[in-house]
Amino acid sequence: MIENRFFPKADGVGLMTKQDRTAWLKGGDAHCLMPPRKPLGKAWHLVLLGAPGVGKGTQAELLSERLACCHLSTGDVFRTAKSSDEKEQSPAIQSALGFMKRGELVSDKIVLDLVAERRECLRCSGGFVLDGFPRTVAQAEALEELLEREMVGLTAVLNYELPLEKIVARISGRRVCSKCKAVFHVETRRPQFEGICDQCGGTLAQREDDRPEAVEVRMKAYGQSTRPLIEFYQKRGLLITIDADGSPEEIYRRTRLLAMGR
Ligand code: AMP
């Protein structure tokens, strides 16, 4: 789904379109305003794995822009709900936001209900890149069933790896646009004007769960609940492990090389 505006590519060359994610972010009766851009070749169906701060969100953005697939992030759904009027938030969402603020995982039940409600997005003709879901084995099993029912097969699961000290540096400098959710970094991906989003002019801020105490909880949750997914997808022959050190463009090129031929 395409937003009806253009923005410069990350490398500053040419123009490209950004997928509209209205149906995914809002759920319910919401639908995307523009039909998805048809990919030139096959549609990609990707799952991204990796510890918090490894750069999954940035790669998901680049992959979705360049492969024309929709960026489906469960974290973005929660952040969108958070910025909505409190009276509009269901009790389930309010409870989810409490977990998120502390850096804990939201319950499988809430996450799976949210994804099931948006299962149409898994059939988006542009394909998808799932970022932050699944995060537990129970979620991965549920996704497998959901995709089977929708008759969609995963192209690959991209597992980004980075040493802990580099992860900490990335998280502490990360800034996110409060409006369009684009991700910047105070040192490695600086916006043109400090504190202002290059893409929509929104205000950049640190995520609440990027504070050090919440990061510690998130790293623990990753080790206990999400790391086992590496083996889960390895057994299914879908896993591609990618070194996440370097600039976003370098990692993107590495990703394309490794995922080529899938
Ligand atoms: P993310 O932006 O993917 O790091 O997600 C931010 C926060 O949202 C996480 O720390 C969790 O609290 C919550 N969250 C997002 N996706 C999931 C998921 N698949 N399972 C459980 N919690 C999630």
Residues whose N, C-alpha, C, O or C-beta is under 5 A from the ligand:
A	BS01	AMP	T74 G75 D76 F78 F99 M100 G103 E104 L105 V106 V111 D131 G132 F133 P134 R135
